[in-house]
Amino acid sequence: MSNLRPRQVKAIQDITDAYLQGYNSPVLVAPTGMGKTHTAAVIIRRSIAKGKTVWFLAHLKQILKDTSERLSVEGIPHGWIAAGTNPDRRQGVQMVMIQTIVRRLELFTPPDLIIVDEAHLAVSKSYQDVFAWSKSCPKFYEPKGTRLLHLTATPVRLDGRGMGEVADKLILTCSTQDLIDEGLLANIKYYAPAPPSLIGVKSSMGDYSQNELSEVMDKPKITGNAVSEYRKVAHGRPCIAFCVSIKHAENVRDEFTSQGYRAVMVSGNSSDEERNEALVGLNTGKIDVVCNCALWVAGVDAPRVSCIILLAPTQSLVKYLQSIGRGLRMADGKTDCVILDHAGNLQRHGNPAELREWTLSPAKNKKTASKNEVSLKTCPECFASVVSLAPNCVCGHVFAPVEREIEIVEGTLSEIDLTALHKQRRREQGAARSLSDLIAFGKSKGYGAGWAHKVYASRQKKGTAL
């Protein structure tokens, strides 16, 4: 077993303590790069050493494949419960596809522990059917029922439902910025133009309507600008472009190809062979850009990727963070990852590297994305991103008053200083002195209901509360 890093040691101890305290379904919240799979492998080894049976449950075969490879390296034998695999029920550890097991529960005996990857999906009916069958999670748990361990980087859902439906304790670890500072993830170089206007674009199932969004984003001037900006600041970097639709991805691919780049398109309709060829091409340098639709926000390990192009506006914080996370893993010679945000997602969701306030509770009054959007503008002097209503920037620049709607225009991406953005947020939080001010600030950022009270209680202890 390879050595554990201090954060992984603490995570395992926190999980153990949660079970000892009577919790049965904790959530380990850890960003890309923290080492959730390695942490899970240690927990699996310790469980089988005690004679326990373990399932590792996921919705993507690639996630199970990566976990299987990790367990094999660690010398942990295991079987599979998934379509197209040869089951080996003798093994105490099983790699389990949710789509397969939910149709075959009557053929199996519940394990002692189920580890659920990408656990923000676990509120869905298929997962809850498994939990009901195994007498696990707060809703269905019975003495001697199965214990759960949820793994996710983002314990939130686009539909606003809280993970408290399937989990009983949050175990927090660190932020993406912490891992960047420790040299475990690549530094982020973020570029963003004025965001596209999405006025009139309706929502469907909690996110923007794909058809209407495609009409806005799939335009030659946006696509052409994406290619020209890639050439300007990220030329030659292995890149993934996130697109709205298959047609949009095809058009982006064609534009890159016409400019001399080796580009391919993959989508949810692509075969396993096509997806694998695209991934291998990125990792070997044979492909410059993969333009993808409805794919690769999770379960993809492409450490050589050092540029992410966001061409798909989204109301989903999960999609936003996971899309950027595809480019943050370290590789030989890699120091940073360039983010080209043509979708306005930074303004919607804020700094992707900062520590966020999570809760198991459902979101309140979740109706439209505009309720949670962070309105920002870019300073023309230092390129820092600051709140739209701010009269001046931290560098001293005074903004001229502007009263107009933002439209899609040709323009050059400006680099966003994420450090300055973080400091700006901290100053705004510091300016909220009273409890009522903190509650209002928390609501503007989409924080959980208890966030303001925790911050205020901390200030009371330090003697700094009003």
C-alpha positions in Angstrom: 0.0 0.0 0.0 1.5 3.3 -1.1 1.9 6.0 1.5 -1.0 8.2 2.5 -0.8 12.0 2.5 -1.7 13.8 5.7 -5.1 14.9 4.3 -5.9 11.3 3.4 -4.9 10.1 6.9 -7.2 12.7 8.5 -10.1 11.9 6.1 -9.9 8.2 7.0 -9.8 9.1 10.7 -12.8 11.4 10.3 -14.8 8.7 8.6 -13.9 6.2 11.3 -14.9 8.7 14.0 -18.2 9.3 12.2 -19.1 5.6 12.3 -18.1 5.4 15.9 -20.4 8.4 16.7 -23.3 6.5 15.2 -23.5 7.9 11.7 -24.0 5.4 9.0 -23.9 7.4 5.8 -21.2 10.1 5.9 -20.1 12.1 2.8 -16.4 12.6 2.2 -16.3 16.0 0.3 -12.9 16.2 -1.5 -11.9 18.1 -4.7 -10.2 16.6 -7.7 -6.6 15.7 -6.7 -7.2 15.0 -3.0 -7.0 11.2 -3.7 -10.5 9.9 -3.0 -9.8 6.7 -4.9 -6.7 6.0 -2.9 -8.4 6.8 0.3 -11.3 4.5 -0.6 -8.7 1.7 -1.4 -7.3 2.0 2.1 -10.8 1.8 3.6 -11.6 -1.2 1.4 -8.4 -3.0 2.5 -9.2 -2.4 6.2 -12.8 -3.6 5.7 -11.9 -6.9 4.1 -9.2 -7.5 6.7 -12.1 -7.5 9.2 -14.1 -10.0 7.1 -16.4 -7.3 5.7 -17.8 -7.3 2.1 -17.6 -4.1 0.1 -19.2 -2.7 -3.1 -17.8 0.2 -5.0 -20.9 1.7 -6.7 -20.7 4.2 -9.6 -22.7 5.2 -12.8 -19.8 5.2 -15.3 -17.7 2.2 -16.3 -14.6 4.4 -16.6 -14.8 5.3 -12.9 -15.1 1.6 -12.0 -12.2 0.8 -14.4 -9.9 3.4 -12.8 -10.9 2.1 -9.3 -10.3 -1.5 -10.4 -6.9 -0.6 -11.7 -6.0 1.1 -8.4 -7.2 -1.9 -6.4 -5.1 -4.2 -8.6 -2.0 -2.1 -8.0 -2.7 -2.4 -4.3 -3.1 -6.1 -4.6 -6.8 -6.2 -3.6 -8.7 -8.9 -5.5 -12.2 -8.0 -6.6 -15.1 -8.9 -8.9 -17.5 -7.1 -11.2 -21.2 -6.6 -11.3 -21.7 -4.9 -14.6 -22.9 -5.6 -18.1 -20.3 -7.2 -20.3 -18.1 -8.5 -17.4 -17.5 -11.9 -16.0 -18.9 -11.9 -12.4 -16.8 -13.5 -9.6 -19.1 -13.6 -6.6 -16.3 -15.3 -4.5 -14.6 -11.9 -4.0 -15.5 -9.8 -1.0 -15.0 -6.6 -3.1 -17.1 -5.9 -6.1 -17.0 -3.1 -8.8 -20.7 -2.4 -9.3 -22.6 -0.4 -12.0 -25.7 1.1 -10.6 -27.6 0.5 -13.9 -26.8 -3.2 -13.7 -27.4 -3.9 -10.0 -30.7 -2.1 -9.7 -32.2 -4.6 -12.1 -30.7 -7.7 -10.3 -30.9 -7.0 -6.6 -32.9 -10.2 -5.9 -29.8 -12.2 -7.1 -27.5 -10.7 -4.4 -27.0 -10.4 -0.7 -26.4 -6.9 0.7 -22.7 -6.1 1.4 -21.5 -4.7 4.7 -20.3 -1.4 3.1 -21.2 0.4 -0.1 -18.9 3.1 -1.3 -20.8 5.5 -3.6 -18.7 7.5 -6.1 -20.1 10.8 -7.6 -22.5 10.6 -4.7 -24.4 13.8 -5.5 -26.2 11.5 -7.9 -27.3 9.2 -5.1 -30.6 11.0 -4.5 -32.0 9.5 -7.7 -34.5 6.6 -7.6 -32.1 3.9 -8.8 -29.6 4.6 -6.0 -32.4 4.8 -3.4 -33.8 1.5 -4.6 -30.4 0.0 -3.7 -30.4 1.7 -0.4 -33.9 0.5 0.5 -32.9 -3.1 -0.5 -29.7 -2.9 1.7 -31.4 -1.1 4.6 -28.9 1.8 4.4 -29.0 5.6 4.4 -31.0 7.6 6.9 -34.3 6.9 5.2 -34.0 3.1 5.2 -31.4 2.2 7.7 -32.0 -0.6 10.1 -29.7 -2.2 12.7 -27.3 -4.6 10.9 -28.1 -2.8 7.6 -25.4 -1.7 5.2 -23.2 1.2 5.9 -22.6 3.8 3.2 -19.6 6.0 2.4 -20.4 8.7 -0.1 -17.6 10.3 -2.2 -18.0 13.6 -4.1 -16.3 16.9 -4.8 -19.6 18.7 -5.0 -22.4 17.6 -2.6 -25.0 19.8 -4.4 -27.7 19.1 -7.0 -29.1 21.2 -9.9 -32.6 20.4 -8.8 -32.0 21.8 -5.3 -32.6 18.5 -3.5 -30.3 18.0 -0.5 -28.0 15.1 0.1 -29.6 14.8 3.5 -32.0 12.4 1.8 -29.2 9.8 1.6 -26.5 11.0 3.9 -26.2 12.0 7.6 -22.9 13.7 8.0 -20.5 15.9 5.9 -16.8 15.2 6.2 -15.0 18.2 4.7 -11.3 18.1 3.6 -9.9 21.1 1.7 -10.3 23.4 -1.3 -8.9 23.1 -4.8 -6.7 26.1 -3.9 -5.2 24.2 -1.0 -4.1 21.4 -3.4 -2.8 23.9 -5.9 -0.7 25.5 -3.1 0.7 22.1 -2.2 1.7 21.4 -5.7 -0.8 18.5 -6.1 -2.9 20.3 -8.8 -2.0 22.7 -11.6 -2.3 26.4 -11.1 -5.3 28.0 -12.9 -4.8 30.7 -15.5 -8.4 32.0 -16.1 -9.4 34.1 -19.1 -12.9 35.4 -19.6 -14.5 37.9 -22.0 -17.8 39.7 -21.4 -20.3 36.8 -21.0 -22.9 36.0 -23.6 -26.4 37.4 -23.1 -28.8 34.6 -22.2 -31.8 36.8 -22.0 -34.8 34.8 -23.2 -33.1 31.4 -22.9 -35.4 29.2 -20.9 -34.5 26.6 -18.4 -35.3 22.9 -18.7 -34.9 20.4 -15.8 -32.9 22.9 -13.8 -30.4 24.0 -16.5 -30.6 26.0 -19.7 -32.6 24.6 -22.5 -30.1 22.9 -24.8 -31.8 23.9 -28.0 -32.1 27.5 -27.1 -28.6 27.6 -25.7 -27.2 26.1 -28.8 -28.7 28.8 -30.9 -27.0 31.4 -28.7 -23.6 29.8 -28.5 -23.2 28.0 -31.9 -22.4 31.1 -33.9 -19.3 31.7 -36.1 -18.1 34.7 -34.2 -18.1 32.9 -30.9 -16.6 29.7 -32.3 -14.0 31.7 -34.3 -13.1 33.7 -31.3 -12.6 30.5 -29.2 -10.1 29.2 -31.8 -8.2 32.5 -32.1 -7.9 32.9 -28.3 -6.7 29.3 -28.0 -4.0 30.1 -30.6 -3.1 33.3 -28.7 -2.8 32.0 -25.1 -2.8 28.2 -25.3 -1.4 27.1 -28.7 -0.4 23.5 -28.7 -1.8 22.6 -25.2 -3.9 19.4 -25.1 -7.4 20.8 -24.7 -11.0 19.8 -24.0 -13.7 22.1 -25.3 -17.1 21.7 -23.6 -19.9 22.4 -26.0 -23.7 22.6 -25.9 -24.9 20.1 -28.5 -23.5 17.5 -30.9 -23.9 20.0 -33.8 -22.2 22.7 -31.8 -19.3 20.3 -31.0 -19.0 19.3 -34.6 -18.9 23.0 -35.7 -16.2 23.8 -33.1 -14.2 20.8 -34.2 -14.5 21.9 -37.9 -13.3 25.4 -37.0 -10.3 24.1 -35.2 -9.5 21.7 -38.0 -9.8 24.5 -40.6 -7.2 26.4 -38.6 -4.7 23.5 -38.8 -5.4 21.9 -35.4 -5.9 18.1 -34.9 -9.4 18.1 -33.4 -12.1 15.5 -32.9 -15.6 15.4 -31.5 -17.0 13.0 -29.0 -20.5 12.9 -27.4 -22.8 10.6 -25.5 -23.5 8.9 -28.8 -19.8 8.0 -29.5 -18.7 4.4 -29.2 -16.4 3.3 -26.5 -13.7 2.9 -29.1 -14.1 6.5 -30.3 -14.0 7.9 -26.7 -10.9 5.8 -26.0 -9.1 7.0 -29.1 -9.8 10.6 -28.2 -8.5 10.1 -24.7 -5.4 8.3 -25.8 -4.8 11.0 -28.5 -4.9 13.7 -25.9 -2.6 11.8 -23.5 -0.1 10.9 -26.3 -0.1 14.3 -28.1 -1.7 13.0 -31.3 -4.8 15.2 -30.8 -4.8 18.9 -29.9 -8.5 19.4 -29.1 -11.4 17.2 -28.2 -14.7 18.9 -28.6 -17.3 17.2 -26.5 -20.9 17.3 -25.6 -22.6 15.7 -22.6 -19.4 13.8 -21.8 -16.2 13.9 -19.8 -17.4 15.9 -16.8 -16.5 12.9 -14.7 -14.7 9.6 -14.9 -11.9 10.8 -17.2 -8.2 10.8 -16.3 -6.3 13.0 -18.8 -3.4 14.5 -16.9 -1.8 16.0 -20.0 -4.7 18.3 -20.6 -3.7 21.8 -19.8 -6.4 23.9 -21.4 -10.2 23.8 -20.9 -12.5 25.8 -23.2 -16.0 26.5 -21.7 -18.5 27.1 -24.6 -21.5 25.8 -22.7 -23.1 28.1 -20.1 -24.5 26.1 -17.2 -26.5 26.7 -14.1 -24.9 23.6 -12.6 -22.0 24.2 -10.1 -21.2 20.5 -10.4 -20.7 20.7 -14.2 -18.6 23.9 -13.9 -16.2 22.5 -11.3 -15.9 19.1 -12.8 -15.3 20.5 -16.3 -12.4 22.6 -15.0 -11.2 19.7 -12.9 -10.5 17.7 -16.1 -7.5 20.0 -16.6 -6.0 20.3 -13.1 -4.3 17.0 -12.6 -0.5 17.2 -12.7 1.8 15.6 -15.3 5.5 15.8 -16.1 6.4 19.3 -17.2 2.9 20.7 -16.5 2.6 23.7 -14.2 -0.7 25.3 -15.0 -4.0 24.9 -16.8 -5.5 27.7 -19.0 -9.3 28.1 -18.7 -10.9 30.0 -21.6 -14.4 30.8 -20.4 -16.6 32.0 -23.3 -19.7 31.0 -21.4 -19.8 33.4 -18.5 -19.6 30.5 -16.0 -17.1 32.4 -13.7 -19.7 35.1 -13.1 -22.3 32.4 -12.4 -20.4 30.3 -10.0 -17.3 32.3 -8.8 -13.7 31.2 -8.3 -13.4 27.5 -9.0 -10.5 27.0 -6.6 -11.9 28.6 -3.4 -13.3 26.8 -0.4 -17.1 26.6 -0.5 -19.8 26.2 2.1 -21.6 22.9 1.8 -24.8 21.6 3.4 -26.9 18.5 3.4 -30.0 20.6 3.4 -32.0 21.3 0.2 -31.6 24.6 -1.5 -34.2 27.1 -0.7 -36.3 29.0 -3.3 -34.3 27.5 -6.2 -36.2 28.8 -9.2 -33.7 30.3 -11.7 -30.0 30.5 -12.1 -30.2 34.3 -12.0 -31.0 34.1 -8.3 -27.5 32.7 -7.6 -25.4 34.4 -10.2 -22.5 36.4 -9.1 -22.4 39.7 -11.0 -18.8 40.6 -11.8 -16.9 42.9 -14.1 -13.2 42.9 -15.3 -10.8 45.7 -14.4 -9.1 47.1 -17.6 -6.0 47.9 -15.6 -5.1 44.7 -13.6 -7.8 42.4 -15.1 -9.1 41.5 -11.7 -12.7 40.4 -11.5 -14.8 42.5 -9.1 -18.4 42.9 -8.2 -20.4 44.8 -10.8 -21.6 47.4 -8.3 -18.1 48.2 -7.0 -17.1 51.8 -7.9 -13.4 51.0 -7.9 -11.0 48.0 -8.1 -8.5 46.9 -5.5 -5.7 48.3 -7.8 -7.3 51.8 -7.5 -8.9 52.0 -10.9 -12.2 53.9 -10.9 -14.9 52.4 -13.1 -17.0 54.7 -15.3 -20.8 54.1 -14.9 -22.2 51.8 -17.5 -25.9 51.2 -18.1 -26.3 48.6 -20.9 -27.0 45.0 -21.4 -24.1 42.7 -22.3 -24.3 41.3 -25.8 -22.2 38.7 -27.6 -19.4 40.6 -29.3 -16.0 39.9 -30.8 -13.4 40.5 -28.2 -10.2 39.5 -26.5 -10.2 37.3 -23.4 -8.8 39.1 -20.3 -7.0 37.1 -17.7 -8.8 37.0 -14.4 -6.8 37.3 -11.2 -8.4 34.6 -9.1 -6.3 35.6 -6.1 -7.7 39.1 -6.3 -11.2 37.7 -6.8 -10.8 35.6 -3.6 -9.5 38.7 -1.7 -12.5 40.7 -3.0 -14.9 38.1 -1.7 -13.2 38.0 1.7 -13.4 41.8 1.9 -17.1 41.6 1.1 -17.6 39.0 3.8 -15.6 41.1 6.2 -17.8 44.1 5.5 -20.9 42.1 6.5 -20.5 42.8 10.3 -23.9 42.0 11.8 -25.7 38.7 11.7 -28.4 40.1 9.4 -25.7 41.4 7.0 -24.0 37.9 7.0 -27.3 36.2 6.3 -27.9 38.6 3.3 -24.4 38.0 2.0 -24.7 34.2 2.4 -28.0 34.2 0.4 -26.3 36.2 -2.4 -23.6 33.5 -2.7 -26.0 30.6 -2.4 -24.6 29.4 0.9 -26.6 27.1 3.2 -28.9 28.6 5.8 -26.5 27.8 8.7 -23.4 29.5 7.2 -24.0 33.0 8.5 -24.7 31.7 12.1 -21.5 29.6 12.0 -19.4 32.6 10.9 -21.1 34.9 13.5 -20.5 32.4 16.3 -16.9 32.1 15.3 -16.6 35.9 15.4 -18.2 35.9 18.8 -15.6 33.6 20.2 -12.9 35.8 18.8 -14.6 38.9 20.1 -15.0 40.5 16.7 -18.8 40.2 16.2 -21.0 43.3 16.3 
